Amino acid sequence: MLFPSAVLHSQEFAILAAFVAINTVMFASLAVAKILPKVHPTDWLPGRNRRAETRSIHPDGRV
């Protein structure tokens, strides 16, 4: 379906195109954020450990 030139250059069509563009960018950024691993800012701080004790099946570190 082809629209006349007057429709493509109207204010309403420009608003709709801007909404679709913003919506596309938001959903693309959410998809990329979902793929990437979680970021833990506390990992960047020295001397901070998220767990106070080991959760290994070998708690003393021996294998």
C-alpha positions in Angstrom: 0.0 0.0 0.0 1.4 3.4 -1.0 0.6 6.5 0.8 0.3 9.9 -0.9 3.2 12.3 -0.4 1.0 14.6 1.8 0.4 11.8 4.3 4.2 11.0 4.6 5.0 14.7 5.3 2.2 15.3 7.8 2.8 16.1 11.5 0.9 13.0 12.7 3.0 10.7 10.6 6.2 12.3 12.0 5.0 11.8 15.6 4.1 8.2 14.8 7.5 7.6 13.2 9.3 9.1 16.3 7.2 6.9 18.6 8.1 3.8 16.7 11.8 4.8 16.6 12.0 5.4 20.4 10.1 2.1 21.0 12.5 0.2 18.8 15.5 1.6 20.6 14.1 0.8 24.0 13.3 -2.8 23.1 16.6 -3.3 21.5 18.5 -2.0 24.5 16.4 -4.2 26.8 17.2 -7.3 24.6 20.9 -6.5 24.7 20.8 -5.9 28.5 19.1 -9.3 28.9 21.8 -11.1 27.0 24.8 -9.5 28.9 25.9 -10.9 32.2 24.9 -9.2 35.4 27.2 -6.4 36.6 28.0 -6.3 40.3 29.5 -2.9 41.2 30.7 -4.3 44.6 33.1 -6.5 42.7 35.0 -3.3 41.7 35.6 -2.3 45.3 38.8 -3.6 46.9 38.4 -5.9 49.9 34.7 -6.7 49.4 33.5 -10.2 49.1 29.9 -11.0 48.4 30.0 -14.2 50.5 31.4 -14.3 54.0 32.2 -18.0 53.7 32.9 -20.5 51.0 30.0 -22.5 49.7 32.1 -25.2 48.1 31.7 -28.9 48.9 35.4 -28.7 50.1 35.1 -25.8 52.6 38.8 -25.8 53.5 39.9 -25.5 49.9 41.4 -29.0 49.5 40.3 -31.1 46.6 
